[in-house]
């Protein structure tokens, strides 16, 4: 079996070639909490779960009873590097989930999201209710990076996929942009409150979409200078999750509080509801399989995970009922 050496700061890993994983994708989800509990019994597991797209059983890795808000997987290393954003900090595994360590100190808690730069695995960002933190050495040290951000509650952060010096952050008073890896920030043209999610077009780095709490969805096509509210077909205003189809960036999915799933086939100009088979309309996470744009996953609040195999036309539950699924990531291995 062929292998290749991968080097992080002070660390050497062995990552096996793609033949080990076959052609299926891997679905990762973070479970914040679950209502399937009995007084006096052992607490049900929360944290990070994963499975292959062809499997029916979910596997658990990492701490069993953490509040897992977000997750990040480093795609080039095929799942060897995984991070969890949790109530007690950023958990990091460099061996595919076999072992974990908390990389952050006591001063960083209630981590809401974490991202790994796909071109440099030592560069990571996390968001918290009190701002953005950055590491350039794989989590050995973290730096608070809030210069220029007025309201520090940060829910979402994006590393530009073409230039990792450029970042975008969704906060309580709009979307901010940094051109120096978070050393300083400037607010973009979107100044509405309660930005909950920001996503970047997988092909065009100047196009981003933001979902807000009670203000709807906004699109920019010039790197944040101007934003346009997208309303055609939308009957709701609160959106926690937005996902592009990596195989066709004209296709997006969005969901939030009692919205079910909305789909756009024209880059976010107009939307259509796609809820057949979806028995819970409270959506907190969405992801599209990068190897198959027809395969879409939805994480609900308290009803686990749903899957569509026909680009959202119909949905079926694929397990973890009772779970509050906060984040989903689908990886091509």
Secondary structure, 3 states (H helix, E strand, C coil): CCEEEEEECCEEEEEECHHHCCCCCEEEEEEEEECCCCCCCCCCCCEEEEEECCCCCCEEECCCCCCEEEEEECHHHCCCCEEEEECCEEEEECCCCCCCEECCCCCCCCEEEEEECCCCCCCEEEEECCEEEEECCCCCCCEECCCCCCCCCEEEEEECCCCCCCEEEEECCEEEEECCCCCCCEECCCCCCCEEEEEECCCCCCCEEEEECCCCEEEECCCCCCCEEECECCCCCCEEEEEEECCEEEEEEEEECCCCEEEECCCCCECEECCCCCCCCCEEEEEECCCCCCCEEEEEECCCEEEECCCCCCCEECCCCCEEEEEEEEECC
